[in-house]
Amino acid sequence: MTAAWSPADLRRIDVAGELLIAARRADGTLRRRLPIWVVTTGGEVYVRTWYRRDTGWFGHVRETGRAAIRVPGLDAEVTVEEAGAGPDGLRTAIDAAYRAKYGRYGAGAVGPMVTPEAAATTLRLRPE
């Protein structure tokens, strides 16, 4: 059975400006933690990238399917699942969450995160 995020953990993730993510290597050790943008919608946690799709944090978490995340008040081990653009309603909800949370940085910053190319990289993070 897949674990679900608690309402308190979703709130911690939602209010955090960034999430620190560290890909877990095949031997179980962690790579360096890196700050990335994160959104929540429908009780789920999503991340995506707008570049470096085969390398960096994104390539590493896709390779192993596991990571450790940190926001204030929460350290968690997660399973990483491909969500892709998902159904239109899901993509619309995730795009809206990115715009609402990060729109204060301007269209030049949030715009690349809501393109079809970025949407195709969407990953769902599930607690272990």
Secondary structure, DSSP 8 states (H G I E B T S, - for coil): ------HHHHHHHHH-S-EEEEEB-TTS-B---EEE--EEETTEEEE--SS-SSSHHHHHHHHHSEEEEEETTEEEEEEEEE--S-SHHHHHHHHHHHHHHHGGG-HHHHGGGGSHHHHTT-EEEEE-
